[in-house]
């Protein structure tokens, strides 16, 4: 990775602690250029690399990338195979650089749907980068927010049935501890590319008070200028967290 210059203090105000991104538009980017969809996903991986660098330069502490949804398994088999192969390649090719840059990688989602080779690559990358303190990078793979919430609810029900938890004492903090994102701060800013204006089953619980930014740029074209523009827009917003002011 080649580092981007850090934002100057005060240039856009205090950066968000946690930025989450719905990386959308790989297929449309490829189709617009009469290219195979696989090349769109590869260009999307390059955009992810640029975004990690931009987050480090901007002083963001947590970055979550929505890379592969639970619904994506329904795509054509050859596209799914290309995506998982690209994932394994990225993990193996980038893990040493991520470690050198102080990036800690974690993966959330239903890992059980991936094959052994992919699971080994994920585990190895997480272990190799476990000491990273500069940026917490979370990649959502085979992830769906509704399934995450249902799994947490089942965990609560099972604990209650065993007498390990009193349902009357369950609160939001206790429930959050059973989500995939346990221990992570909620996103301050969620960015979606490609012009679509929806969350698409991404971090539904965690997004309760997140600021939302929708950009027309297709994900493979996303870069440091787009990232910093989203941060600049975030910096001038007044966050109320449900409180009425004035």
C-alpha angles and dihedrals in degrees: 000000000000111000120241117222114268119250112260114254110267093013093117102000124248110349119233113265093221127029121185123191133199100209102211133165108050094124095045090047090055095043092051088057096041089244130139113270089241090067089054090056091048090051087049090056089055089052090052089054091051091048093053089053091047092050091052091048092050095050096247111159101197128036123179121189123196099217107158126011127208087247091057090076086077092065120103112297094240092054092049090049091051091049094051092045089051090049092054091047092049093049093050097041098044105034096091092048092047089052092049090050092052094248118152112207124207130171124212128189140062102325092176092083093061124086125249094261093056093043091053091050091051093048093047092050093049092049094046093053099037093112096055114127103169100071133006105216116192120186118197109215126175083357131158123169096214091053089048092053092045091051090051091049091051089050090052091048092050092049091049092049090054092049091246094118134036107220090211089063096050112118136169093271093053091047092049090056088068096053124097087251096057110151094020124110116244114261115269093196131025118194125194122189132204097052097277114135108207140084096235096210094311122143093330095167095040094047094065094117102013121131111240128217124183118195129191094218116108112240098249088058094049114118147155093292092056092045094050092045089056090049091049091052090048092051094063096048121102110230113208104169090214096311118132112232123191 
